[in-house]
Amino acid sequence: MKIGATRWGLVAAAIALLQPASAFACAACYGQSDAPIARGMNWGIVSLLGMVGMVLGILSAFFVFLARKAQDAAATPSGMRRVGPTGDVET
């Protein structure tokens, strides 16, 4: 006999309800907000948000760079620039 996904969900919910001690929050989430573990968790969250912001900033700067290069390439007649022997850009 096959048991459907709905019945498996009900079985999992029943097991979770029968063991409520495993659903308690940790001391950082449920307890003293000025505990050292809570402060450490807050700094961890801030550092992860900083990393995400930095990566998104770098990605957006890269796409702005690409857009400017594409706009500059479209402005030249041939789409490419030639650099002369002295390093000057020839048009």
C-alpha distance (Angstrom), angle and dihedral (degrees) to the residues before:
residue distance angle dihedral
M1 . . .
K2 3.79 . .
I3 3.76 120.4 .
G4 3.80 114.7 -147.3
A5 3.77 127.1 -132.2
T6 3.79 91.0 -103.0
R7 3.78 92.1 57.3
W8 3.81 91.4 47.6
G9 3.80 88.1 52.8
L10 3.78 91.0 51.3
V11 3.80 91.1 48.5
A12 3.82 90.9 50.5
A13 3.83 91.0 48.5
A14 3.80 91.1 49.8
I15 3.80 91.6 50.7
A16 3.81 90.9 49.0
L17 3.81 91.2 50.1
L18 3.79 92.3 49.9
Q19 3.82 92.0 54.4
P20 3.83 105.3 45.4
A21 3.81 94.3 157.4
S22 3.79 90.3 73.2
A23 3.82 89.9 56.4
F24 3.81 95.8 60.5
A25 3.79 116.1 117.8
C26 3.78 121.2 -115.0
A27 3.79 123.2 -104.2
A28 3.81 91.5 -96.0
C29 3.80 93.4 57.6
Y30 3.79 100.4 30.6
G31 3.74 113.3 38.2
Q32 3.76 138.3 20.2
S33 3.79 113.4 16.3
D34 3.81 91.2 -162.1
A35 3.80 95.1 54.4
P36 3.81 117.5 120.8
I37 3.80 91.9 -114.6
A38 3.82 90.7 55.2
R39 3.80 91.6 49.9
G40 3.79 89.9 48.7
M41 3.79 91.1 50.6
N42 3.80 90.8 49.7
W43 3.81 91.2 52.5
G44 3.79 89.4 47.9
I45 3.79 90.6 53.5
V46 3.81 91.7 48.0
S47 3.80 92.5 49.3
L48 3.81 92.7 48.6
L49 3.81 91.0 48.8
G50 3.80 88.4 49.7
M51 3.79 91.4 52.9
V52 3.81 92.1 48.6
G53 3.81 90.4 49.1
M54 3.79 91.6 48.8
V55 3.81 93.4 49.9
L56 3.81 91.8 47.4
G57 3.81 90.0 48.3
I58 3.80 92.1 51.3
L59 3.80 91.6 47.8
S60 3.79 92.9 49.4
A61 3.82 91.3 47.2
F62 3.81 89.4 51.4
F63 3.81 92.3 52.1
V64 3.82 91.0 47.3
F65 3.81 87.6 51.7
L66 3.81 90.7 51.0
A67 3.81 92.0 47.8
R68 3.81 91.4 51.6
K69 3.80 91.9 47.9
A70 3.81 90.7 49.7
Q71 3.79 91.2 49.0
D72 3.80 90.7 48.7
A73 3.81 92.0 47.9
A74 3.80 91.0 49.7
A75 3.82 90.7 52.6
T76 3.82 93.6 60.6
P77 3.82 116.1 79.1
S78 3.78 97.5 -125.5
G79 3.79 96.1 32.5
M80 3.81 89.9 -121.5
R81 3.76 133.6 78.0
R82 3.74 126.3 -141.2
V83 3.76 120.3 -143.0
G84 3.78 116.1 -145.6
P85 3.80 126.6 -138.7
T86 3.81 91.9 -92.8
G87 3.80 92.9 52.3
D88 3.79 94.6 -104.0
V89 3.77 119.3 135.0
E90 3.80 112.0 -113.5
T91 3.78 117.5 -148.3
